[in-house]
């Protein structure tokens, strides 16, 4: 059994910063890719940022230059540093990890989400 737990969300004023964390625990052979998504009220879930094993990162255009994704493989944890936050960044942020549990088993796991609210 593998679990993902997000933390670091909260209420912040426009222009402020937050740092989100996603920690994976359980039976883990390796984590191939780690991804942040978000879902705002009344909108579809969207991909925010992703990072591979070797640190290659990709970002949605809406957050490029403001957000930074990183990971600590020794701790099975990834982070999302969010700077210059805007009200339109308000959403529930979810982490997803593709976790290899054996040579033949690869599953995608989701966290429960953490609320980020940016006031104007």
N, C-alpha and C positions, 0 to 999 in steps of 0.2 A: 504494500500500500504506500502510495506517494501522496503527499499533501503540499500545496503551495499556499503560503500566507503572505498577503500584502500588508504593508504598514506605511505610515508617513503622510497619509492624507489629512486634510483639514480645511480650515477657512483662512483665506489670505486675501489681502487687498491687491487690486490690479498693480502690476509692476513688481510684486513680491516674488518669493521663491519657495519651493518645496522640494524635498527629496523623498521619493518613494523607494521602498525596498520590497523585494519578493524573495522569500527564502523557501527552498525546496528541502523536504526531509522524507525519509523512508528508504526503501530499497532502490538505490540508484547506481547503475553502472556508469552512465555518462549522460550529459545533457547536450543535445546537438545544437539546438537553437533556443533562444529565449526571446519572448515577444511581449510588448506592452500594447494593449488595446484600450479604447475608452468608448463609453456610450453615454451621450447626453440625453436628457428627457425628450421624447418624441423623435429621436433620431436613430439611425442604424449604427451598429457598432463599427468602429473604424480602427484600422491599424495605426499606431502612433510611432513605434520604433521597434527595431529588431536587432539582435546581435548574435553572431555565430561564435563557435568555439574559439576561433583565432582572433576574435575581436572586431571583425568587420561589421560595421553598423549601417543601417538605413533608417531614414526618417520620412514621415509624411511632410509634404510641403508646408503645411500649416504650422509645424513646430520647428522646422529646420532653422538652425541658428539660435534657438532659444532653449531647446532640450538636449540633454546628453545622456545616452544610455551606456552602461558599463556592467561588468560582471566580475565576480570573484569565484573562480572555479573551485578553489579549495573549500569555500564555504557554501557552494551551491546556491549562490545568491546573485541577483541582479539588481541594478539601481536605475532610477530615472531622475536625474537632476533637472528641475524645471525652473527656469529663470524668466523674467519679464512676463509673468503670467497675465493673461487677458481673461475677461469674463467669459468669452467663448471657449475657454479651456475647461470650464465647469463640466464635470462628468464623473461617472464612476470609472475608475481605472482598474483594469484587470491584467494579470500576467498569465501567460501561457508558455509552457515549456514542453518541447518534444524530448521525452526521456527514454533512453534505452535501458531496459531492464535485463536483457540477455542479448545474445547474438542474433536472435530472431524476433524479439519483441520490442516494439517501439510504440509508445502511447503519447498522446497529447493530453496534458493536464492543465486545468484552469484553477486559478485562485478564486476566492469569494468576492474580491473587489474592495477598493478603498475609495471613499468619496473625496473629491477635490472640488471646493467651491471658491470661486474668485469673485469678489465684490468690486463694483465700480466706484 
